[in-house]
Amino acid sequence: MNNNIDSLTYYATTKKYDLRFPILKEDLDVDVVIIGGGFSGINTALELAEKGITNIAILEGRHLGYGGTGRNGGQVMAGIGHDLEVIKRHVGEKGLETIFKISNLGAGIIRDRIEKYNIDADLCRGYGYLGFNQRQEKTLRGWLKDFQAVSPDEEIELYTGSDVKKVVGSDVYTCALKHMGGGHVHSLNLLLGEAKAATGLGVKIFENSQVLNVEYGSRVTVRTSMGSVRANKMLWACNGFLNGLEPYIYKKTINTYAFQLMTEELSDDLIEKISPIRGAYSDIRPVIDYYRVTNENRLLFGSTTPFIEHIPSDLKAWNRHLMLKVFPYLKDVKIELAWGGPLCCSANLFPQIGSLPQHNNVFYVQGYSGFGVTPSHIVCKVLAEGISEGSERYDLMSSIPHANIIGKDTLRHLMVSAGKIWHQTSGYWKGRR
Ligand SMILES: Cc1cc2nc3c(=O)[nH]c(=O)nc-3n(C[C@H](O)[C@H](O)[C@H](O)COP(=O)(O)OP(=O)(O)OC[C@H]3O[C@@H](n4cnc5c(N)ncnc54)[C@H](O)[C@@H]3O)c2cc1C
């Protein structure tokens, strides 16, 4: 991994849980083995444990939250994939309705979990979806109706003209959809709180235990350099960090990279000016700017390259330039940290769950396409149903085909750049430009 994007994050510097898990140095026998200690692995384990399946081992190659889960914007957004219409031809009108309902469970699952397990994760309500022009305003009016239909009890309002400043302190937007059901969360503390809850129910977690080899069969054997786990079922939950160990699922996604900065601590007045709702934000362009304030009065601001895929050499300067376009009055503010990470994208930008064609006891989850904090909580609930007793919604979600991405390693820059250009162009017709 590139050191530039692998540098210290806001999350690592403000971690509240001092959890340490051992290296796997034994041969274990369990019901379910899970590879990957991010939201996907931990959430699926917790869901299974709550169903009474507690003989589970999670193997994480580095430390919990090493992947996207410890690097993201912490945005708790509504929805699941980027554009549900793309899956309509596979699931039909009725299937789409079911998935639309599922897709709005996310923030509620996070809230309930935080309450149930008393997790200290700075969850704040308040989200702003932002637009720059009349086309985007029309799109946001459509979202307003959709959101109100599925969340009738939430405060959801559209602001235009000078009223936009009631939501966000910037002159660049012409419209803002405020959704108080969404918000933001300290994703690493959420993950660690969930991990603590899972271990409390009997789940075993191992860190610094990179899986090197897997043997499939009616029982699966997973090996690390110092131990092994035999299990009835297994789950691949490595997302953008899979590195080809399981070729069937590896070829179904491609990584692009996103980057973030963290400012110094700002005054209460400045935070109030930036974010009267103390919330999280993203504009609705195909390639978004996303940002939020933190409990310590910092601004986290992130984005990805809009057209041509590359990793900027100076992440602080690159992100600062974007931040100043939105908030020019932050020009004297010090940027303390910047980091990045891979967004594991599927061809239709919809998360993938399923099992391997020849091995129905081997499951996988991946491809959140940059939108995984809330979706992982939804998807892993459904996935845990599939791994345990089975469910109609698991059958529905896993029936969506997952296209192979040819040349994902050899032609990555070209493929991602072409994908971004396509995404940007088609975004115009979807009212997002
Ligand atoms: C910079 C950035 C910003 C983002 N911003 C947002 C946002 O604001 N909102 C949002 O919704 N989403 C965002 N995302 C996406 C979101 O963070 C991810 O979709 C989500 O965290 C994925 O969780 P995961 O558990 O599937 O994968 P990860 O958190 O990436 O975890 C995978 C884990 O698997 C482990 N692993 C890999 N191979 C092995 C192996 N062989 N053996 C053992 N362990 C292994 C890795 O070490 C890693 O810890 C962002 C992502 C990035 C990188």
The ligand as an SDF file (V2000), in Angstrom:
LIG
                    3D

 53 58  0  0  0  0  0  0  0  0999 V2000
  -11.0860    7.1840    2.0890 C   0  0  0  0  0  0  0  0  0  0  0  0
  -12.4120    6.4700    2.2000 C   0  0  0  0  0  0  0  0  0  0  0  0
  -13.5600    7.2190    2.4810 C   0  0  0  0  0  0  0  0  0  0  0  0
  -14.7980    6.5960    2.5890 C   0  0  0  0  0  0  0  0  0  0  0  0
  -15.8910    7.3430    2.9670 N   0  0  0  0  0  0  0  0  0  0  0  0
  -17.0820    6.7260    3.1650 C   0  0  0  0  0  0  0  0  0  0  0  0
  -18.1830    7.4570    3.6770 C   0  0  0  0  0  0  0  0  0  0  0  0
  -18.0660    8.6200    4.0530 O   0  0  0  0  0  0  0  0  0  0  0  0
  -19.3830    6.8360    3.8050 N   0  0  0  0  0  0  0  0  0  0  0  0
  -19.5230    5.5340    3.4620 C   0  0  0  0  0  0  0  0  0  0  0  0
  -20.6300    5.0180    3.5540 O   0  0  0  0  0  0  0  0  0  0  0  0
  -18.4680    4.7820    3.0370 N   0  0  0  0  0  0  0  0  0  0  0  0
  -17.2510    5.3430    2.9000 C   0  0  0  0  0  0  0  0  0  0  0  0
  -16.1760    4.6070    2.5080 N   0  0  0  0  0  0  0  0  0  0  0  0
  -16.3620    3.1460    2.2510 C   0  0  0  0  0  0  0  0  0  0  0  0
  -16.4590    2.3310    3.5370 C   0  0  0  0  0  0  0  0  0  0  0  0
  -15.4920    2.7330    4.4440 O   0  0  0  0  0  0  0  0  0  0  0  0
  -16.2640    0.8550    3.1740 C   0  0  0  0  0  0  0  0  0  0  0  0
  -17.1860    0.4870    2.1870 O   0  0  0  0  0  0  0  0  0  0  0  0
  -16.4670   -0.0830    4.3640 C   0  0  0  0  0  0  0  0  0  0  0  0
  -15.7320    0.3360    5.4750 O   0  0  0  0  0  0  0  0  0  0  0  0
  -16.0780   -1.4840    3.9590 C   0  0  0  0  0  0  0  0  0  0  0  0
  -15.9850   -2.3050    5.0960 O   0  0  0  0  0  0  0  0  0  0  0  0
  -15.4480   -3.7940    4.9290 P   0  0  0  0  0  0  0  0  0  0  0  0
  -15.4590   -4.4170    6.2450 O   0  0  0  0  0  0  0  0  0  0  0  0
  -16.1960   -4.4660    3.8350 O   0  0  0  0  0  0  0  0  0  0  0  0
  -13.9630   -3.6390    4.3790 O   0  0  0  0  0  0  0  0  0  0  0  0
  -12.6800   -3.0620    5.1140 P   0  0  0  0  0  0  0  0  0  0  0  0
  -13.0190   -2.1350    6.1980 O   0  0  0  0  0  0  0  0  0  0  0  0
  -11.7900   -2.5550    4.0400 O   0  0  0  0  0  0  0  0  0  0  0  0
  -12.0460   -4.3330    5.7990 O   0  0  0  0  0  0  0  0  0  0  0  0
  -11.4440   -5.3960    5.0870 C   0  0  0  0  0  0  0  0  0  0  0  0
  -10.4090   -6.0250    6.0080 C   0  0  0  0  0  0  0  0  0  0  0  0
   -9.9860   -7.2560    5.4580 O   0  0  0  0  0  0  0  0  0  0  0  0
   -8.6520   -7.4610    5.8920 C   0  0  0  0  0  0  0  0  0  0  0  0
   -8.0140   -8.4880    5.0510 N   0  0  0  0  0  0  0  0  0  0  0  0
   -7.8040   -8.4550    3.7110 C   0  0  0  0  0  0  0  0  0  0  0  0
   -7.2120   -9.5920    3.3020 N   0  0  0  0  0  0  0  0  0  0  0  0
   -7.0430  -10.3660    4.4090 C   0  0  0  0  0  0  0  0  0  0  0  0
   -6.4870  -11.6660    4.6140 C   0  0  0  0  0  0  0  0  0  0  0  0
   -5.9570  -12.3850    3.6350 N   0  0  0  0  0  0  0  0  0  0  0  0
   -6.4910  -12.1570    5.8760 N   0  0  0  0  0  0  0  0  0  0  0  0
   -7.0120  -11.4610    6.9100 C   0  0  0  0  0  0  0  0  0  0  0  0
   -7.5520  -10.2150    6.7520 N   0  0  0  0  0  0  0  0  0  0  0  0
   -7.5640   -9.6890    5.5140 C   0  0  0  0  0  0  0  0  0  0  0  0
   -8.0140   -6.0810    5.7450 C   0  0  0  0  0  0  0  0  0  0  0  0
   -6.8460   -5.9600    6.5190 O   0  0  0  0  0  0  0  0  0  0  0  0
   -9.1520   -5.1690    6.1940 C   0  0  0  0  0  0  0  0  0  0  0  0
   -9.0410   -4.7940    7.5460 O   0  0  0  0  0  0  0  0  0  0  0  0
  -14.9130    5.1860    2.3960 C   0  0  0  0  0  0  0  0  0  0  0  0
  -13.7630    4.4290    2.1270 C   0  0  0  0  0  0  0  0  0  0  0  0
  -12.5280    5.0610    2.0420 C   0  0  0  0  0  0  0  0  0  0  0  0
  -11.3170    4.2350    1.7650 C   0  0  0  0  0  0  0  0  0  0  0  0
  1  2  1  0
  2  3  1  0
  2 52  2  0
  3  4  2  0
  4  5  1  0
  4 50  1  0
  5  6  2  0
  6  7  1  0
  6 13  1  0
  7  8  2  0
  7  9  1  0
  9 10  1  0
 10 11  2  0
 10 12  1  0
 12 13  2  0
 13 14  1  0
 14 15  1  0
 14 50  1  0
 15 16  1  0
 16 17  1  0
 16 18  1  0
 18 19  1  0
 18 20  1  0
 20 21  1  0
 20 22  1  0
 22 23  1  0
 23 24  1  0
 24 25  2  0
 24 26  1  0
 24 27  1  0
 27 28  1  0
 28 29  2  0
 28 30  1  0
 28 31  1  0
 31 32  1  0
 32 33  1  0
 33 34  1  0
 33 48  1  0
 34 35  1  0
 35 36  1  0
 35 46  1  0
 36 37  1  0
 36 45  1  0
 37 38  2  0
 38 39  1  0
 39 40  1  0
 39 45  2  0
 40 41  1  0
 40 42  2  0
 42 43  1  0
 43 44  2  0
 44 45  1  0
 46 47  1  0
 46 48  1  0
 48 49  1  0
 50 51  2  0
 51 52  1  0
 52 53  1  0
M  END
$$$$
